[in-house]
């Protein structure tokens, strides 16, 4: 089964009405990029040739060597597409996790090797940010930035041309192009190159925030009393010399990358200063800026924040951490475009605005995409992505920020309508009245961030929010460039799409849960015995290495399937009147699930499993004895909707995907299919539940409670 067949099955997920008008929303544009521009992603001619020579498959599904290698790459791409689509619809942290997971598995050598970079950010934000005055989410924010960049690339011929021209002679670009079948040209090679390195820049641009948080916490302690920062203690970072110093192997690798024997980078600061000032030639545009001044800034930023308006720049830490993790700890190949991703991260925040361009001055020159395409896109998307961000800081929780944004993309044009909560109408009305008084010279200018920055007196006016973005990056300047318009509207808040439940946890350990859920199938009897003896911790520790090795041997599709099962747990608890939390609450503990719980949860898990498999292009087979390798190759499964049930629920002229989009019909169809399955198959939908009881205690320190101890009698 080729990706083109999967594409036909998935086509209705794109908004066909928008496609006909030439416009796409955020989800449709991002998905279209992965479909239209990324076919053949990560193909390797050598793998295809080896399969032909050996007459054996080299691709991984449930096991190694079950499917063609290029088919595996197609399915991996579909996994990423599904993760992007689900996150675009929900914006939830759990769905953001899937996007990170897909990217790391596909491009960085696996989640297990690089998980600390992203998990540390999420953990610090959740646990430490409430002590700050101003702070909002950066974990889901980074995934929004990622998909925004995909959507803009898809709908901006001008940016695509700039990117292709900039990288057409790049070594990584040429290597990607050389692996592509039938020489599809620079356009598709540029898209594959962009996906890999834009993902690196966007998804990791804020991983240094844990270093900014302690600085801001100390500042916030004194700001409670209205003190200015220059009168109070502050945090600074020292003893970073060893952290930024490169070994001889890396120094020689970078000489080869830049093809310059006359450069020798002793530290990452040396490298970043050279890349920005010399390789990207920024001083040609910003004359007051030099390689020497950049190096001095990088060397003093962390140790002397008093020189930078008492601001600790997380971007420096993000770029430096990414360099160290990729090239030193993980041993990834040193590439020029990876360094570009790091300098894009370095430039995306205060360093460019205040140390390079001085963008508030009259001499400001907005950043051109041709100078550094990845930096340009990161600056733009980081500024645009200010909606649907969890507010942690004390002041941030009381400010008015957009809860959503409707994007419409047309060739080289972005229309962004930021949506505010209609319940905040009184606050908005009060701001507008105060604004009118201020315009008449009465009182101070009112503040209502971020609404105040987007407010204009008429539809034709340009908000200060949009003007600020236009000062940072070149927009709306002449024909053929990227154009942006910004507006606002009020709507009633609706959080149903967020899939939020009473269960409350940071849920950082989804990977651990998935590893254990998959591993316990290999030793079901031993697991049950350990659970009965309350020895789950010892059992998991004893088998940890085997379970992790078994999980790593799975394809991306099957890894995600285990992760998605763990993610669904909060929903299942909600349905049966239970919840998990790490807080002591006056409810009765749930020690085990009952037969009544299984009756309720089994069909729901089957619905999730069915949707997942249909999304991934699976179909029904009546052959219960089909060889597993053949099943993986043809992507058929006996537990899918059988022909008789499908005929009952799929109307003439429809396909099974029309029923999937109709929730009530789908529930009826899925439950009818569940009822036809034997007990052994049904148990697969309920067996992991008791395992999750133990895993939550071990990995997250959570306990499960019953809202009503009589609930089982009511089922």
C-alpha positions in Angstrom: 0.0 0.0 0.0 1.6 3.3 -1.1 1.1 6.7 0.6 -0.9 7.8 -2.4 -3.6 5.2 -1.5 -3.5 6.4 2.1 -3.9 9.9 0.9 -7.0 9.0 -1.0 -8.5 7.5 2.2 -7.6 10.6 4.2 -8.5 13.3 1.7 -11.7 14.4 3.5 -9.6 15.6 6.4 -8.7 18.6 4.3 -11.3 21.4 4.1 -12.4 21.0 0.5 -14.4 24.2 0.5 -11.4 26.3 1.6 -9.3 24.6 -1.0 -11.8 25.6 -3.8 -11.6 29.3 -2.8 -7.8 29.2 -2.8 -7.6 29.7 1.0 -6.7 27.3 3.7 -6.9 27.4 7.5 -4.0 26.6 9.7 -4.7 22.8 9.9 -5.4 22.4 6.3 -2.4 24.4 5.1 0.0 22.5 7.4 -1.4 19.1 6.4 -1.3 20.1 2.8 2.4 20.8 3.1 3.1 17.3 4.5 1.0 15.8 1.6 1.9 17.9 -1.4 5.5 18.8 -0.7 6.8 15.9 1.3 6.0 12.7 -0.7 9.1 10.5 -0.7 10.2 12.0 2.6 13.3 10.2 4.0 13.5 7.8 1.1 16.9 6.1 0.6 17.9 4.7 -2.8 20.3 2.3 -1.1 17.5 0.7 0.9 15.3 0.2 -2.2 18.3 -1.2 -4.1 19.1 -3.6 -1.2 15.5 -4.8 -1.1 15.5 -5.5 -4.8 18.9 -7.3 -4.6 18.1 -9.4 -1.5 14.4 -9.9 -2.5 13.5 -9.1 1.1 11.8 -6.2 2.9 13.9 -3.9 5.1 11.1 -1.8 6.6 9.9 -2.0 10.2 6.2 -2.3 11.3 5.4 -4.4 14.3 8.8 -6.1 13.7 11.8 -5.6 11.5 11.7 -6.6 7.9 7.9 -6.8 7.5 7.3 -4.1 4.9 9.2 -2.2 2.2 11.5 0.5 3.6 9.8 3.3 1.7 6.4 2.2 2.9 7.7 2.6 6.4 8.8 6.1 5.6 5.4 6.9 4.1 3.7 5.6 7.2 6.0 7.6 9.4 5.0 10.7 7.4 1.4 9.9 7.9 2.0 9.5 11.7 3.4 13.1 11.7 0.5 14.3 9.7 -2.0 12.8 12.1 -0.1 14.3 15.1 -0.1 17.7 13.5 -3.8 17.5 12.6 -4.8 16.4 16.1 -2.8 19.1 17.8 -4.2 21.8 15.5 -7.6 20.7 16.5 -7.0 20.5 20.3 -3.9 22.5 21.2 -3.5 20.2 24.2 -0.2 19.3 25.9 -0.7 15.6 25.3 -1.2 16.1 21.6 1.9 18.4 21.5 3.8 15.5 22.9 2.9 13.4 19.9 4.3 16.0 17.5 7.6 16.2 19.4 7.7 12.4 19.6 7.2 12.0 15.8 9.8 14.7 15.0 12.5 13.2 17.3 11.9 9.7 16.1 12.1 10.7 12.4 14.9 13.3 12.4 16.9 13.2 15.7 17.5 9.5 16.3 14.7 8.7 18.7 12.8 10.2 21.6 14.6 8.2 24.3 17.9 9.8 23.4 16.6 13.4 23.4 13.6 13.4 25.8 15.3 15.4 28.5 15.4 18.5 26.3 11.6 18.8 26.0 10.5 17.2 29.3 12.6 19.6 31.3 10.9 22.6 29.8 7.4 21.2 30.4 8.2 20.1 34.0 9.7 23.5 35.0 6.9 25.5 33.5 4.2 23.5 35.3 5.9 23.5 38.7 7.8 26.8 38.8 6.1 29.3 36.7 3.3 30.2 39.2 5.9 32.0 41.2 6.5 34.5 38.4 4.7 37.7 37.6 4.5 37.1 33.9 4.8 33.7 32.2 2.9 31.6 29.8 3.3 28.2 28.2 6.2 27.5 25.9 5.7 23.7 25.3 2.5 23.7 23.3 3.5 27.2 22.0 6.5 25.6 20.3 4.4 23.1 18.4 2.0 25.9 17.3 5.0 27.8 16.0 6.1 24.6 14.1 2.8 24.1 12.3 2.5 27.8 11.6 5.8 27.6 9.8 4.5 24.6 7.8 1.4 26.5 6.8 3.2 29.7 5.8 5.7 27.7 3.7 2.9 25.9 2.0 1.0 29.0 1.1 3.9 31.4 0.3 5.5 31.0 -3.1 7.7 34.0 -2.3 9.2 32.4 0.9 9.6 29.0 -0.8 11.6 30.6 -3.6 13.8 32.5 -1.1 14.4 29.3 0.9 15.2 27.2 -2.2 17.6 29.9 -3.5 19.3 30.2 -0.2 19.9 26.5 0.3 20.2 25.1 -3.3 23.9 24.5 -3.0 23.8 23.5 0.7 25.4 20.1 1.4 22.3 18.7 3.3 20.0 20.0 0.6 22.0 18.2 -2.1 22.2 15.0 -0.1 18.4 15.0 0.3 17.9 15.7 -3.4 20.3 12.8 -4.4 18.2 10.3 -2.5 15.0 11.3 -4.2 13.5 9.1 -6.9 13.1 10.3 -10.4 14.9 13.6 -9.7 11.7 15.6 -8.7 13.7 18.9 -8.7 14.7 21.5 -6.2 11.1 22.4 -5.0 10.5 19.1 -3.3 14.0 18.7 -2.0 13.7 22.2 -0.4 10.5 21.2 1.3 12.1 18.1 2.8 15.1 20.1 3.9 12.8 22.8 5.4 10.7 20.3 7.4 13.8 18.8 9.0 15.5 22.0 9.9 12.5 24.2 10.6 11.4 21.5 13.0 14.7 21.7 14.8 14.5 25.5 15.0 10.9 25.8 16.0 10.4 22.9 18.4 13.5 23.6 20.4 13.6 27.4 20.3 12.5 27.7 24.0 14.2 24.7 25.6 16.5 27.1 27.5 13.6 28.6 29.4 14.4 26.6 32.6 17.4 28.9 32.9 15.3 32.1 32.6 12.8 31.0 35.1 15.0 31.2 38.3 16.1 34.7 37.1 12.5 35.8 36.8 11.5 34.2 40.0 14.0 36.2 42.0 13.0 39.4 40.2 9.3 38.6 40.8 9.9 38.3 44.5 10.8 42.0 44.7 8.4 43.2 42.0 5.6 42.3 44.4 6.6 45.4 46.3 7.0 47.5 43.2 10.7 47.6 43.3 12.8 48.2 40.1 15.2 45.6 39.1 18.3 47.8 39.2 17.8 48.3 42.9 17.4 44.6 43.8 19.4 41.3 43.8 19.4 39.3 40.6 20.5 35.9 39.3 23.5 35.6 36.9 25.2 32.5 35.5 28.9 31.9 35.7 31.3 29.0 35.2 29.9 28.3 31.7 33.3 28.2 30.0 33.5 24.4 30.1 29.9 24.1 28.9 30.5 26.3 25.8 34.0 25.0 25.0 34.2 22.5 22.0 36.5 19.5 21.8 39.0 19.1 19.0 36.8 16.6 17.1 34.0 19.2 16.9 36.3 22.0 16.0 37.7 20.0 13.0 34.2 18.9 12.0 33.1 22.5 11.9 36.1 23.5 9.8 35.0 20.9 7.3 31.4 22.1 7.4 32.3 25.7 6.7 35.1 24.6 4.3 37.4 27.1 6.0 40.8 26.2 7.4 41.3 29.7 8.6 38.6 29.5 11.2 38.9 27.8 14.5 35.9 27.9 16.9 37.0 27.3 20.5 33.5 27.9 21.9 29.9 27.9 20.7 29.9 31.6 21.2 32.7 31.8 18.6 30.7 29.7 16.2 27.5 31.6 16.6 29.1 35.0 16.2 30.8 33.8 13.0 27.7 32.2 11.6 25.5 35.3 12.1 28.0 38.0 11.3 30.3 36.4 8.6 28.4 33.5 7.1 25.0 35.3 7.1 26.5 38.7 6.4 24.3 40.6 8.8 26.7 43.5 9.3 26.1 44.4 5.6 22.6 45.4 6.6 23.1 46.4 10.3 26.3 48.4 10.1 26.8 49.0 13.8 26.9 45.2 14.4 30.1 43.1 13.9 31.4 39.6 14.6 33.5 41.0 17.5 30.5 42.8 19.0 28.3 39.7 18.7 31.0 37.5 20.4 31.2 40.0 23.3 27.4 40.0 23.7 27.2 36.3 23.7 30.0 36.1 26.3 28.5 38.6 28.7 24.7 38.0 28.3 24.4 35.3 31.0 26.9 36.7 33.5 25.9 40.3 33.3 22.2 40.7 32.7 22.4 44.2 34.2 24.0 45.2 30.9 20.9 44.0 29.0 18.1 45.8 31.0 18.1 43.0 33.6 16.9 40.5 31.1 18.0 36.8 30.9 17.8 35.7 27.3 16.6 32.1 27.2 17.4 32.0 23.5 21.2 31.9 24.2 20.6 28.9 26.5 18.3 27.2 23.9 20.8 27.4 21.1 23.7 26.4 23.4 21.9 23.4 24.9 20.7 22.2 21.5 24.3 22.3 20.2 25.7 20.4 23.2 22.9 17.8 23.2 22.9 17.1 19.4 26.6 17.2 18.7 28.3 16.3 21.9 25.9 14.1 24.0 24.0 12.4 21.1 26.8 12.4 18.6 24.6 13.6 15.7 26.4 14.6 12.5 27.6 18.2 12.5 25.8 20.0 9.6 25.7 23.5 8.5 21.9 23.8 8.5 21.7 22.4 12.0 23.9 25.3 13.0 21.6 27.6 11.1 18.7 26.3 13.2 20.7 27.2 16.3 21.5 30.7 15.2 17.9 31.2 14.2 17.0 30.3 17.8 19.6 32.7 19.1 18.2 35.6 17.0 14.5 35.0 17.7 14.2 36.9 20.9 15.9 40.0 22.4 19.3 39.6 20.8 18.2 40.6 17.4 15.7 43.2 18.5 18.0 45.1 20.8 21.6 44.1 20.0 21.5 43.8 16.2 18.7 45.8 14.7 17.7 48.1 17.7 14.2 47.7 16.2 12.6 50.5 18.2 14.9 53.1 16.7 14.3 55.2 13.6 17.2 53.5 11.8 15.5 50.1 12.2 15.5 47.8 9.2 13.1 44.8 9.3 14.7 41.4 8.9 14.7 40.1 5.3 14.0 36.4 4.7 17.0 36.2 2.4 19.4 37.0 5.2 18.6 33.8 7.2 15.3 32.1 6.1 15.0 30.0 9.3 15.6 33.0 11.6 13.0 35.0 9.6 10.3 32.4 9.9 11.0 31.8 13.6 10.8 35.5 14.4 7.5 35.8 12.5 5.8 32.7 13.9 7.0 33.3 17.4 5.4 36.8 17.3 2.1 35.5 15.7 1.7 32.6 18.2 0.2 34.4 21.2 -3.1 32.6 21.4 -4.2 29.5 23.5 -1.2 29.7 25.9 -1.7 28.6 29.5 -1.0 31.5 31.8 1.2 30.6 34.7 2.4 33.9 36.1 0.4 35.8 38.7 -0.2 38.9 36.5 -0.5 36.8 33.3 -3.5 34.9 34.8 -5.4 38.2 35.1 -4.4 39.7 31.7 -6.6 39.4 28.6 -4.9 37.2 26.0 -6.5 35.6 22.9 -8.0 32.2 23.5 -7.8 31.3 19.8 -6.9 32.5 16.3 -8.5 31.9 12.9 -5.8 31.9 10.2 -6.6 32.1 6.5 -3.7 31.6 4.1 -3.7 32.5 0.5 -0.6 32.9 -1.8 1.8 35.1 0.1 -1.0 36.4 2.4 -1.8 35.7 6.1 -5.0 36.9 7.6 -5.1 36.4 11.4 -8.2 37.0 13.5 -7.4 36.7 17.2 -10.4 35.5 19.2 -11.1 36.8 22.8 -13.5 35.4 25.3 -16.9 37.0 25.1 -17.2 36.6 28.9 -14.5 39.3 29.2 -16.8 41.9 27.4 -17.0 44.1 30.5 -13.3 44.3 30.8 -13.0 45.1 27.1 -15.7 47.8 27.3 -14.0 49.4 30.3 -10.7 49.4 28.3 -12.3 51.0 25.3 -13.9 53.8 27.3 -10.6 54.5 29.1 -8.8 54.5 25.7 -11.2 57.1 24.3 -10.6 59.3 27.4 -6.8 58.9 26.9 -7.2 59.9 23.3 -8.9 63.1 24.5 -5.9 63.8 26.8 -7.6 62.5 30.0 -5.7 60.0 32.2 -3.0 57.4 31.4 -2.9 55.1 28.4 -4.9 52.0 29.5 -3.3 48.5 29.4 -5.0 45.2 28.7 -2.3 43.0 27.3 -2.6 41.5 24.7 -5.9 42.9 23.7 -4.7 46.5 24.0 -1.9 45.9 21.5 -4.4 44.5 19.0 -7.1 47.1 19.5 -7.9 49.6 16.8 -10.6 52.2 16.5 -11.7 51.1 13.1 -11.3 48.0 10.8 -8.9 49.8 8.4 -6.4 50.8 11.1 -3.3 48.8 11.8 -2.8 47.6 15.4 0.4 48.2 17.4 0.7 44.4 17.5 0.9 44.2 13.7 3.2 47.3 13.5 5.6 45.7 15.9 5.8 42.5 13.8 6.4 44.7 10.7 9.3 46.3 12.5 10.9 42.9 13.3 10.4 41.1 10.0 9.9 42.5 6.5 6.2 42.3 5.6 3.6 44.2 3.5 6.4 45.9 1.5 5.8 45.9 -2.2 4.5 43.2 -4.6 5.6 39.6 -4.3 6.4 39.7 -0.6 4.6 38.2 2.4 1.6 40.2 3.6 -0.1 40.1 7.0 -3.4 41.6 8.3 -4.5 41.2 11.9 -8.0 41.6 13.4 -9.9 40.6 16.5 -13.3 39.3 17.5 -15.2 38.0 20.5 -16.6 34.5 20.9 -18.1 32.3 23.6 -15.4 30.1 25.1 -15.6 26.5 24.2 -13.1 24.1 25.7 -14.7 20.8 24.6 -12.1 20.4 21.9 -9.3 20.5 24.5 -10.3 17.1 25.8 -9.9 18.3 29.4 -11.0 16.1 32.2 -11.1 16.3 36.0 -7.9 14.2 36.1 -4.9 16.5 36.7 -1.3 15.8 36.0 1.6 17.1 34.0 1.7 13.6 32.4 5.4 13.9 31.6 5.9 10.2 31.7 3.8 9.2 28.6 6.9 7.6 27.2 7.4 5.5 30.3 3.7 4.5 30.3 3.9 3.5 26.7 7.1 1.4 27.2 5.5 -0.4 30.2 2.1 -0.9 28.5 3.8 -2.5 25.5 6.3 -4.5 27.6 3.8 -6.1 29.9 2.2 -7.9 26.9 5.5 -9.8 26.6 5.2 -11.1 30.2 1.5 -11.0 31.1 1.6 -13.7 33.7 4.7 -12.3 35.5 3.0 -8.9 35.5 -0.2 -10.2 37.1 1.8 -12.0 39.7 3.8 -8.9 40.5 0.6 -6.8 40.7 -1.1 -9.3 43.1 2.0 -9.1 45.3 2.3 -5.3 45.1 5.7 -5.7 43.6 5.1 -3.8 40.3 8.0 -1.4 41.0 10.5 -4.3 41.3 9.1 -6.0 38.3 9.4 -2.9 36.1 12.9 -2.1 37.3 14.0 -5.7 36.7 12.6 -5.6 33.1 13.2 -2.0 32.3 16.0 -2.6 29.8 14.2 -5.4 28.0 11.0 -3.3 27.8 12.8 -0.3 26.5 14.6 -2.4 23.9 11.3 -4.0 22.8 9.7 -0.6 22.5 12.5 0.9 20.5 12.2 -2.1 18.1 8.7 -1.0 17.2 7.8 1.3 14.2 6.8 4.8 14.9 3.2 3.8 14.2 3.1 1.2 17.0 5.0 3.4 19.5 2.4 6.1 19.0 -0.4 3.5 19.4 0.9 2.7 22.9 1.3 6.4 23.7 -2.3 7.2 22.5 -3.6 4.4 24.7 -1.9 6.0 27.8 -3.2 9.5 26.8 -6.8 8.2 26.7 -6.7 7.1 30.3 -8.0 10.4 31.8 -11.0 10.3 29.5 -11.9 6.7 30.5 -11.7 7.6 34.2 -14.0 10.6 33.6 -16.6 8.3 32.0 -16.7 5.9 35.0 -16.8 8.7 37.6 -13.1 8.6 38.7 -10.1 10.9 38.4 -6.4 10.9 39.2 -4.4 13.6 41.0 -1.3 14.0 43.1 -3.2 16.1 45.7 -4.7 14.7 48.9 -8.5 14.8 48.3 -11.4 13.6 50.5 -12.5 10.8 48.1 -12.2 7.1 48.2 -9.2 5.5 46.5 -9.8 3.2 43.6 -7.8 0.0 44.2 -8.9 -1.9 41.1 -11.3 -1.7 38.1 -14.4 -3.9 38.2 -16.2 -5.9 35.7 -18.7 -3.0 35.4 -15.9 -0.6 34.6 -14.7 -3.0 31.8 -18.2 -3.1 30.3 -18.1 0.7 30.0 -14.5 1.3 29.0 -14.0 -1.6 26.6 -16.2 -0.2 23.8 -14.7 3.3 24.2 -11.2 2.0 23.9 -12.3 0.1 20.8 -13.6 3.3 19.2 -10.3 5.0 19.8 -8.4 2.0 18.3 -10.7 2.0 15.3 -10.3 5.7 14.6 -6.5 5.4 15.0 -6.4 2.6 12.5 -8.7 4.1 9.9 -6.6 7.3 10.1 -3.5 5.2 9.4 -5.1 3.6 6.3 -6.0 0.2 7.8 -9.0 -1.9 6.4 -11.0 -5.0 7.4 -10.1 -8.5 6.4 -12.3 -11.6 7.0 -9.2 -13.8 7.2 -8.6 -14.5 10.9 -5.7 -16.8 10.0 -3.8 -14.2 7.9 0.0 -14.3 8.5 1.1 -11.4 10.6 3.6 -10.2 8.1 1.0 -10.2 5.4 -1.3 -8.3 7.7 1.3 -5.6 8.2 2.1 -5.4 4.5 -1.5 -5.1 3.4 -2.6 -3.1 6.5 -5.7 -5.2 7.1 -7.1 -6.4 10.5 -10.0 -8.7 11.4 -11.0 -6.4 14.3 -11.9 -3.5 11.9 -15.5 -2.8 10.9 -16.7 -5.9 9.0 -18.5 -5.7 5.7 -21.9 -6.5 7.2 -21.8 -3.8 9.8 -20.3 -1.3 7.4 -23.2 -1.8 4.9 -25.6 -1.1 7.7 -24.1 2.3 8.6 -22.5 3.6 5.5 -25.1 5.2 3.2 -25.1 5.1 -0.6 -22.4 7.4 -2.0 -20.5 7.6 1.2 -17.4 5.9 2.5 -16.4 4.7 6.0 -14.8 8.1 6.5 -18.2 9.9 6.4 -19.3 7.7 9.3 -16.1 8.5 11.2 -17.0 12.2 10.9 -20.5 11.6 12.3 -20.0 10.9 16.0 -23.3 9.4 16.8 -23.3 7.0 13.8 -19.7 6.1 14.4 -20.4 5.2 18.1 -23.2 2.9 17.0 -21.2 1.3 14.3 -18.1 0.8 16.5 -20.1 -0.6 19.4 -21.8 -3.1 17.1 -18.4 -4.1 15.9 -17.1 -4.5 19.4 -20.0 -6.7 20.3 -19.1 -9.2 17.5 -15.6 -9.7 18.8 -14.7 -12.7 21.0 -13.7 -12.2 24.7 -10.0 -12.6 23.9 -10.1 -9.6 21.5 -12.3 -7.6 23.9 -9.9 -8.2 26.7 -7.2 -6.4 24.7 -9.2 -3.2 25.2 -9.5 -3.5 29.0 -6.4 -5.4 30.1 -4.1 -2.3 30.2 -6.5 -0.5 32.6 -5.2 -2.2 35.8 -1.7 -1.7 34.6 -2.2 2.0 34.4 -3.4 2.0 38.1 0.1 0.8 39.1 2.0 2.9 36.5 0.5 6.2 37.6 1.6 5.5 41.2 5.1 4.7 40.1 5.8 7.3 37.4 3.7 10.3 38.4 3.0 9.7 42.1 -0.7 9.9 41.3 -3.6 8.2 42.9 -7.0 7.4 41.4 -10.1 8.4 43.3 -13.8 7.7 43.0 -16.2 10.6 42.9 -18.9 8.3 44.3 -18.0 5.0 46.1 -21.4 3.6 45.0 -20.8 4.2 41.4 -20.2 0.5 40.5 -23.6 -0.4 41.8 -25.1 2.1 39.3 -23.3 0.7 36.3 
